[in-house]
């Protein structure tokens, strides 16, 4: 059980994965709940992708 001595790394990974899912859900909700924030976040992601592609090409 979580919190006892001798806790396996698999239990840590399960807890970490669950926390990651909750965090991703919260971020997705925040982005989709506000259209203006969603649009600006989408533009920022697109700029990052374009910059990565430019650096790969050069």
N, C-alpha and C positions, 0 to 999 in steps of 0.2 A: 504494500500500500504506500501511497505517496506520503513522504514525511518521516518514514521510519529509517533506521540505520540500515546501511547496506542497500540502499535504493539503487536499482539498476539504471544504466544509461538509457535503456529503452523507455522507462517511465519518464525520464527527463525529456526525451525527444517527443513523447506524446503530449506532455504539458506544453512544450515549446511550440509544437505544431498547432495545438488548440489555440494558444495565444496569438499565433500568427494569423489564423483564420479569423479570429475576432477582430484583430487590428485591420486586416484587409477588408472585412465587411464594413467596419466603421468608416474607413477611408472612402470606400465605394459609395456608401450612403451620403457622406458629406459632399462628394463630388457631384453626385447625381441629384441631390436635393436642391442645390443652388445652380441654376443654369449658367449664371455668369461665372461662377467659380469653376464649373465644369468646362466651360469654353476656354477660359484662360489656362486651366490645367492641361487641356488637350493641346493648346498651342505650345505650351512649354514642353510637353512630351514630344511633339512633332519637331520642335527646334533641336532637342537633344538628339533625336534620331537622325535628323539631317546633318548635324555636326559630326556624329559618329560615322555616317556614310562618307562624308567629305574627308575625314581623317583616314578612313580605310582606303579610299581611292588614291589619296596622295602619298 
